[in-house]
Amino acid sequence: MLTMSESSRGPALLDPAPTQGTGRADRQGSEWRADVQGLRALAVLLVVAFHAGLDLPGGFVGVDVFFVLSGFVITTLLLSELDGSGHVRLRTFYARRGRRLLPALGVTVVVVVVAGLVLLSPLGPRRQTAATGAAASVFAANIQLSNASSGYFDVAPDANALLHIWSLSVEEQFYFVFPMMLGLAWRASRRRPRRALAGWLLAGLAASFLLCWWWTRVDASRAFYASPACAWEFAAGALVAVLLPRWRTLGQPAANMIGLAGLLAVAYAAVRFGPTTAFPGSAAAIPVLGTGGPPRRRRLLLPVVRVPHPVRRACHLAG
């Protein structure tokens, strides 16, 4: 269900504002961002509906959609850089991430923790919120929550006002490690780097998925929060990005059918899943495969909803 304009470039993905200019490349870049915007809008709506208590018990799978998109977006950007220069400029990459994320994260954590001192009970929620805020400031909220709870659905939102910030820590842990690993794998496989990358990603995806499945059976909290158990979802998006040249050979009718099936898979998970679902485990494969299907080359299956960047970031901070 991921979408792809045939000559789009990765860097445009990370900037939601339209580029200036009137050339063909600019129009193609806008179409590319619109494609990804549609999936992001779906993820935002699912998460918001779930936390708003609407009749969408599996809306939490919007986070899994985000994870697949994150893997796809970052890999497309890094491959574009590797194709051009043969290496990843890690300092530039991390500086860009810091400028985009740290201001919003800092304001969110400070405001919520200060408000919690006034509004939350000192018997537990205030302390838990402060602890999660401290961990979130170093992108470790998922680790703190995994150690402090028995599972995501076992913690009431009013018991920890920063409960939902865990997904951002998982994403940043992935962003910290993955560019270095991708750059090293690329340099080690000069002849056919994309084929080698696809093999490494498949191996990592399988190992992480099996770990996620096992932890779901024996330690639900770790399966939900731990980065190694979430890595396969990022890897799924990354694999789609690596295989883009092959996906482009797929006929349009076949791509349309697979895209529709992907959308239905995400919708099924959002409607049928709930707190009693053994999640993530093997159940998470439904929204992940639905999101990470072959890219469509031209028109969108999913209507585009332009969600302003501050709104998307706020929803992601609350994911």
C-alpha positions in Angstrom: 0.0 0.0 0.0 3.0 2.2 0.1 3.0 4.5 -2.9 5.8 5.6 -5.3 6.2 8.1 -8.0 8.5 6.6 -10.7 11.1 9.3 -10.4 10.6 10.6 -6.9 13.6 11.2 -4.6 13.9 10.4 -0.9 14.8 13.8 0.7 11.4 15.2 -0.3 9.8 12.8 2.1 11.3 14.4 5.2 10.0 17.9 4.4 6.3 18.2 4.4 6.3 21.7 3.0 6.0 21.9 -0.8 9.2 22.7 -2.6 9.5 26.0 -4.5 9.6 25.9 -8.3 7.5 25.0 -11.2 9.5 22.3 -12.9 8.5 18.8 -13.6 10.7 17.5 -10.7 8.8 19.7 -8.3 5.5 18.4 -9.4 6.7 14.9 -9.0 8.1 15.6 -5.5 4.8 17.0 -4.5 3.0 13.9 -5.7 5.4 11.8 -3.8 4.8 13.6 -0.5 1.1 13.4 -1.1 1.3 9.7 -1.4 3.1 9.3 1.9 0.8 11.9 3.4 -2.2 9.7 2.7 -0.8 6.8 4.7 0.3 9.2 7.5 -3.2 10.6 7.7 -4.6 7.1 8.0 -2.2 6.3 10.9 -3.0 9.6 12.6 -6.7 9.0 12.4 -6.5 5.5 13.7 -4.4 6.5 16.8 -6.6 9.5 17.6 -9.8 7.5 17.2 -8.4 4.8 19.5 -7.3 7.2 22.3 -10.5 9.2 21.9 -12.5 6.1 22.9 -14.3 5.8 19.6 -15.6 2.4 18.3 -12.2 1.4 16.8 -10.7 -1.0 19.4 -7.7 -1.8 17.2 -6.8 1.8 16.3 -3.5 1.4 18.1 -2.2 -0.4 14.9 -1.7 3.2 13.6 1.6 3.1 15.4 2.6 0.0 13.4 1.7 1.9 10.2 4.0 4.7 11.4 6.8 2.3 12.1 6.6 0.8 8.6 6.5 4.3 7.0 9.5 5.4 9.1 11.6 2.5 7.8 10.5 3.2 4.3 11.1 7.0 4.5 14.5 6.8 6.1 15.8 4.1 3.9 14.7 5.9 0.7 16.5 9.0 1.9 19.7 7.1 2.8 19.7 5.1 -0.4 19.4 8.4 -2.4 22.5 9.6 -0.6 24.4 6.4 -1.1 23.6 6.3 -4.8 24.9 9.8 -5.1 28.0 9.8 -2.9 28.6 6.3 -1.8 28.4 7.2 1.9 26.0 8.5 4.6 26.8 11.9 6.2 25.9 10.8 9.7 26.6 14.2 11.3 24.2 15.9 8.9 21.6 13.2 9.4 21.6 13.4 13.2 21.7 17.2 13.2 18.6 17.3 10.9 16.8 14.8 13.2 17.6 16.9 16.2 16.4 20.2 14.7 13.1 18.5 13.7 12.4 16.7 16.9 14.0 18.1 20.0 12.0 21.4 20.2 8.6 19.6 20.1 9.7 16.8 22.4 11.2 19.2 24.9 8.1 21.4 25.1 5.9 18.4 25.4 7.8 16.8 28.2 8.3 20.0 30.2 4.7 21.1 29.9 3.2 17.7 30.8 5.5 17.1 33.7 4.9 20.6 35.1 1.2 20.2 34.7 1.4 16.8 36.3 2.9 18.4 39.5 -0.4 20.4 39.8 -3.0 18.1 38.4 -1.9 14.5 39.1 -2.1 12.5 42.3 1.2 12.4 44.2 0.5 8.7 45.1 1.8 7.4 41.8 0.8 9.1 38.5 2.9 12.2 39.2 6.0 10.1 39.9 5.4 7.8 36.9 4.9 10.7 34.6 8.1 12.4 35.8 10.0 9.1 35.3 8.7 8.6 31.8 9.5 12.3 31.0 13.1 11.9 32.2 13.5 8.7 30.1 11.9 10.3 27.0 14.4 13.2 27.2 17.1 10.6 26.3 14.8 8.5 24.0 14.4 5.7 26.4 10.7 6.0 27.4 10.0 2.6 26.0 12.7 1.0 28.2 11.4 2.7 31.3 7.8 1.7 30.6 8.8 -1.9 29.8 10.4 -2.2 33.2 7.6 -0.4 35.1 4.5 -2.1 33.7 3.2 -5.6 32.7 1.8 -4.4 29.4 0.5 -1.4 27.4 -3.1 -2.1 28.0 -2.6 -2.7 31.8 -1.7 1.0 32.4 -4.5 3.5 32.5 -3.7 6.7 30.5 -4.5 8.8 33.6 -1.9 6.9 35.6 0.9 8.2 33.4 0.3 11.3 31.2 3.3 10.4 29.0 2.5 6.8 28.5 2.0 7.2 24.7 5.4 8.8 24.1 7.1 5.3 24.0 6.8 5.0 20.2 8.9 8.0 19.6 11.8 6.6 21.6 11.6 3.3 19.6 11.7 5.3 16.4 14.7 7.4 17.4 16.6 4.3 18.6 16.1 2.8 15.2 17.2 6.1 13.5 20.3 6.1 15.7 21.5 2.6 14.7 20.1 2.0 11.2 22.0 4.6 9.1 25.3 3.3 10.4 24.4 -0.3 9.7 23.0 0.6 6.2 26.2 2.5 5.3 28.5 -0.3 6.4 26.4 -2.9 4.5 26.5 -0.8 1.4 30.3 -0.4 1.5 30.7 -4.2 2.1 28.6 -5.1 -1.0 29.8 -2.8 -3.8 28.9 -5.0 -6.7 25.2 -5.6 -6.0 24.5 -3.5 -2.9 20.7 -3.5 -3.1 20.5 -7.3 -3.4 22.8 -7.7 -0.4 20.8 -5.1 1.6 17.6 -7.0 0.8 19.2 -10.2 2.2 20.4 -8.5 5.4 17.0 -6.9 5.9 15.2 -10.1 5.4 17.4 -11.9 7.9 17.0 -9.1 10.5 13.2 -9.0 9.8 12.9 -12.7 10.4 15.0 -12.6 13.6 13.1 -9.6 15.1 9.7 -11.1 14.1 10.5 -14.4 15.9 11.7 -12.5 18.9 8.5 -10.4 18.9 6.4 -13.5 18.6 8.2 -15.3 21.5 8.1 -12.3 23.8 4.4 -11.8 23.2 3.9 -15.3 24.6 6.2 -14.9 27.7 6.6 -11.2 28.3 4.0 -9.0 26.7 5.4 -5.7 28.0 8.8 -6.4 26.5 7.3 -7.5 23.2 5.3 -4.3 23.0 7.9 -1.8 24.1 11.4 -3.2 23.3 13.1 -2.0 20.2 14.4 -5.4 19.1 10.8 -6.6 19.0 9.7 -3.6 16.9 12.6 -3.6 14.5 11.0 -6.0 12.0 8.3 -3.4 11.3 10.9 -0.8 10.4 12.7 -3.5 8.4 9.5 -4.2 6.4 9.4 -0.6 5.3 13.1 -0.5 4.6 12.8 -3.6 2.4 10.1 -2.0 0.3 12.4 0.9 -0.3 15.4 -1.3 -1.2 13.2 -3.3 -3.7 11.7 -0.3 -5.4 13.3 -1.0 -8.8 11.6 -4.4 -8.9 8.3 -3.1 -7.7 8.2 -0.7 -10.6 7.9 -3.6 -13.0 4.6 -4.7 -11.4 1.6 -4.1 -13.6 -0.8 -1.4 -12.6 -3.9 -3.7 -12.2 -1.9 -6.0 -10.0 -0.5 -3.1 -7.9 -4.1 -1.7 -7.5 -5.4 -5.1 -6.3 -2.5 -5.5 -3.8 -2.9 -1.9 -2.6 -6.6 -2.5 -2.0 -5.9 -5.7 -0.1 -3.4 -3.8 2.0 -5.9 -1.1 2.9 -8.4 -3.7 3.8 -5.9 -5.5 6.0 -5.2 -2.3 8.0 -8.9 -1.7 8.3 -9.5 -5.2 9.5 -6.9 -4.9 12.2 -8.3 -1.6 13.3 -11.8 -3.0 13.7 -11.2 -6.5 14.9 -8.2 -6.1 17.2 -8.5 -4.9 20.8 -7.0 -5.2 24.3 -7.6 -9.0 24.3 -5.6 -9.5 21.1 -2.2 -11.1 21.7 -0.4 -8.1 20.3 2.1 -7.5 18.7 3.0 -11.1 18.1 2.0 -12.6 14.8 -1.1 -10.4 14.7 1.0 -7.4 14.0 1.9 -8.9 10.6 -1.6 -8.0 9.3 -1.2 -4.1 9.5 2.5 -4.3 8.7 2.0 -6.3 5.5 -1.0 -4.1 4.7 1.1 -1.0 4.9 4.3 -2.4 3.3 2.8 -3.9 0.1 4.2 -3.1 -3.3 4.2 0.6 -4.2 1.7 1.9 -6.7 3.2 3.9 -9.5 0.6 6.5 -10.5 -2.6 7.3 -8.8 -3.4 7.0 -5.1 -5.6 4.3 -3.8 -5.9 6.2 -0.5 -7.4 9.7 -0.6 -4.8 12.3 0.4 -5.5 14.2 3.6 -3.0 17.0 4.2 -2.2 16.8 7.9 -0.2 19.9 9.0 3.3 18.9 10.3 2.7 20.2 13.9 -0.4 18.1 14.1 1.3 15.0 12.8 4.2 15.5 15.3 1.8 16.0 18.2 -0.1 12.8 17.3 3.2 11.0 17.0 4.4 12.3 20.4 1.1 10.9 21.8 1.3 7.6 19.9 
